Amino acid sequence: MVDSAQMTRILKRLSPRCPSSSPSAVELEGSDVDTIELTRRTYWGALLLEKQVYVGICSLIIINSICSEITCQFDVAKSSIWRLDEHVPLPACHHVWKYIPDDALPGAKSDISNGTMSIGLDKGDSGSFFLAEIAMRRMLHRCNTAVKATRSGKYVYAPAIALELERQLEEWYSYLPEMNRFERGDASVPLEQTNFLRVQYYCCKLSIYWPAIFQVIQDGKATPLLLEHCQIFFDSYLQVTPSILAAFHNCVAHRWTLFITIFTNTVAVMSAAHTACLEEFFSDQLYQCLSVSGHADQTILQRSPSLMMLQGVLEERLMKAGLW
């Protein structure tokens, strides 16, 4: 995680008027335009990487508290990096670089040790992707769980909150430029950056509507509205599975968290299989998606002992369900 004090010191060097005790007063100033731009990118890049730990995963209701699957398993420290997000200007995104495998361009020379190379990209393509990422993170940081607390302190599903969160998500989608827009309901895998945004879009829907599934599992019964929202959850799982497996293969920086998302979403869907009023949603296509989710690239998984352990657990769950 990024230490907010370190980030404040970086920003302060560019802003003499920023008091050290008040990071909220940060204003980027200075004559070195390139340094200012790099500092902005450093901040937003760190924020995106950190937030990836907390989002894109079905929220779980555990011990009367709401937390993400990863933060339930690990005591992840808060860096307070979000204290600055309203005060650091967005990056200009000029001269954006992207890393690609050596074998993607025959004869290309590698310039970093892990066997990848960098090429210049059109600033419109990558710039809009980066800003779409920031917008998604800001939206999820505000709220991504459709629950409310009763007077007794119990958390229950809140359909009105779910609909508002979905409205915000659809607004985010509506502002995507054509170069980064994906087709909803189209299971084909788009280009790498667009596919990653597609994964986030459907994972966000899974996160929004997971509390509806959990409520039905907990109560063993469902109203027509609850079933309608459960349908959205299962439809989103069908849509995201091929995209997230492709993203796991292509997105080097996010592989660990993407696989955690594959694991958590699949286990969440399987946990609903034993609830009688949800059986109608378990079509052959859904069972096929569950089975496919256990077939992530083994070559990549073997590079990480922790992912191999999770893969073993996932295979065991799928075997018990007769899907492996």
N, C-alpha and C positions, 0 to 999 in steps of 0.2 A: 504494500500500500504506500501511497505517497504521503509524506509528512507535510501537513499544511504549513508548518513553520518554515520548512525548506522552500516551499513554493512562494511563500510570502517574501522571503529574503531575495529570491530571484526577481520577483516583481518590484520589490522596493528599489533594487539597483536601477530600475528603469523609471522609477517614480519617486523623486526626492520628497514629494509632499505627502507620501503615504506613511502615517505613523505606524510604528511596529506593533503597537497594542491594538490597532484597529484595522485588520485586513479587509474589512468591508469598505474601507475608503480607497481601495486600490484604484489607481488610474494609470494606465500605461502612457508614459510620455518618453521623450528622448528624441535624439536626432538620427540614431541608427535604426533605420526602418527594418532592415533585415533581422537585426537582433530582436526587435520588438515582435516581429512576425513569428520568429522561431520560438520566442517565449510563449506567445499565445498558443502555438501548436503544441508545445510541450505540456502546457496546462491541460488543454482539451484532450490531447492524446492520453495523458495520465488518467483523466477523469473517465474516458471511455473504457480504458482497460480495467480500471477499478470497478466501474459500474457493471461490467460484464459478469462479475462474480455474483451480483445480486439479482439480475434480471434474466428473463427468458426461461424461467423455471417455474413450474406449477407451485403456487403458494400452498403451504400446508397449515392446518390448524392444529397446533400441538400445545398441550398443557395451557389452554386458555390464552395462548399468545399467537400472534401472526408473524411468521418469519419464512424466509426462503429455504429451500432444501439445503443449500450449501451452508448458509449461516446457522442452520440447525445443527449440522454435523461439525462445523468448525467455529471456534470462537474468533471470528474475523474482526480485527480492530477497526474502528472507524477512524478515518484519516482527517475528517472535517474538510476535505477538499471542496465540498459543495458550498462552503461558506463564501467562496469567491466567484461562483458561477454567474452571479448577476453583475459582476464588476469587471470581469475579464472579457474584452471584446472578442467577437467571433473571428476566427482566422480568415485571411484573405484567400488562402488555398491556391496561390500561384506556385508554379513549378513543383507540382506534387509528384512524388516518386512512388513506385510500386515494386514490390519484390516478387519475382516469378522464378519457377524452377529453371535450372540450367538447360534441361532438355526441351524446354518450351520453344527455344530459339536455337536451331542447329548452328553450331559453330560459335555461339556466344561465349564470352569469357566471364568467368565468375569473379566477383570482386569482394566477396565476403566468405568467411570460413565455412558456413553451413551449406554451401553449394547452391546459393541463390544469386541472382543478379538483379540490378535495378535498371529500370528504363523510365524515361519521362512519359507522362500521360497527359492527355488533354485536361487542362485545368477545370473545364466545365464538368467533365465526367466525374473526376475524383472530388472536386470541390463540392458538388451537389451531394455526392454520397456522404462525404464527411459531415456536412451540415445536416443531412437527414439523420445521421447517426446521433448527432448532438441533440436534435429535436426529440428523437425517440427516447434518449436517456433522460432528458429533462421531464418528459411526460411521465415516464415510469417512476422517476424519483419522487414526484408529487404523490402519486397513489396508483397502485396497480392491483389492489385487492378489494373485491366487492363483498365486504363483510361489515357488520355492525355489531356492537355490543348491546346485549339486553340489560335490563335492570339487575338481573342476577349475576351479571358479569360473563355470561355465555356469549360466544361469538356465533352469529347466524348469517346465512346468506342474505345479501341485500340486492334484490333485482334492480332497483332504481339506480344504485351506484354502478352496477354492471353495465346498464344501458348508457349511462353517462360516460363511462370509461371507453365503451365501444364507440360512442360518438366522437370522442377525442381521437381515438385511433383512426377512424375513418377520415377525420379532418386531416390528420397527418398524411394519410395515403393520398388524399386529394391534392395535396401540395407537392407531391413528388414530381419532379420534371420528367419528361418523356423518356430521357436517356436512362433513368433509374426506375422507371415504373414497371411493375410486374402485373401479370394478369391474375386476378383473384379467381379461384376455381379451376385454374389451369395447372395440372399436375406436372407439366414439363418443367425441367430445370433451366432457368434463364442464365445469363452471364454471371460470373462470380460475384461481383459487387451487388448486382440486383438480386441475386439469389440470397445473399446474406440479409438484405433488407426484408426479403420475403419470409425468411426464417424468423426474423424478429417480429414481423407482423403477426404471424400465426402463433408464435410462442406467447405473444402478448395476449392474444385471444384465449389461449389455453389457461394463462394465468388469471385472466378476468373471470372465466367461467368454471374454473376448478372448484371454487366454493359451492357452486350449485351441485356438482357431483358429490362433493363431500357431505353436503346436507342430506342428499338422498341416501347415501350409504349409511349415514348416521341414523336417519329416521326410518329407513326401510319403506318409505312411501314418497309420493311426489305429486304435486299439483300439475295441471297442464302447462302452466308458465315455467315451472321448474324443468319439466321434460323438454320444453322448447329450448331452454338455455343449455340443457345437457346435450341436446342435438348439436348445438353450435360447437361445444367442446369436442365431441367426437369427430365432427366434420373437419375441425381445425387440425386434429391429430392426423387425419387421413391426408390433408393437404401438406402438412409440414414434414412428414416422414421422408419422402424422397428428397426434398430440398435440404433437410438438415444432414442427411447422410452425405450428400454431395458437398455441403459446406464443411463438414468434418474432414473430408479429403482435401479440400482446396484452401481453407482458411487456417494457415499455420498458427497465427497468433491466438486463435480462439479454440483450438482443437480440444483442449482439456474441458473448458466450460461447455462446449457444444456436446461433447460426449456425456457429461454430467446431465445435460438437458435431455438427451436421448434416453438415458437411463431413467431419469425421474419421470418423464412424461409416460414412458412405456409402463413403468411400475404403477403409475397413477391410473392408467387405463385398465390395466389388469386387475387392480384392486376393485374396480367397479363391476367386474364380470360376475361376481357372486351376489349381486343385488338384483332381486327378481324383477323389479320394475324398470331396470335398465337393460335387461336381456334383449329387448327389441332392437337395440342399437348395435349389437354385436353381429354384424353381417360377415360374410366370407371375405369381403374386401378389408374390413377392419382386422380380422384375424390374420390376414396376409400381411398387413402393415406391421402388426405386432411381431410376426415372425421375421420380417425383413429388418426390423430395428435391431435385431441381434446379430446382424451380419455387417457390422462396420469393418473397415479395412484392417485386417489383422496385422499387416506389416506396420501400420502406424500405431496400433494399440500396443504392440510388443515393445515399443520404445519407452513406454511408461508403465512401471510396475503398478501404480495406483489404478490406471485405466484397465489393466489386465485383471486386477482383482474385481473391479466393477463389472467387467465383461463376464467373468466367471459367475458372479451373482446373477446377472441378467440371464445368462444361458440356463442356469439352474431354475430360475423362475419360469422361463419359457418351456423348459423340459417338463416341469410339473404340470403346466397347462397344455401339454401335448403339442406345442408349437415349435419345437426345435428338433 
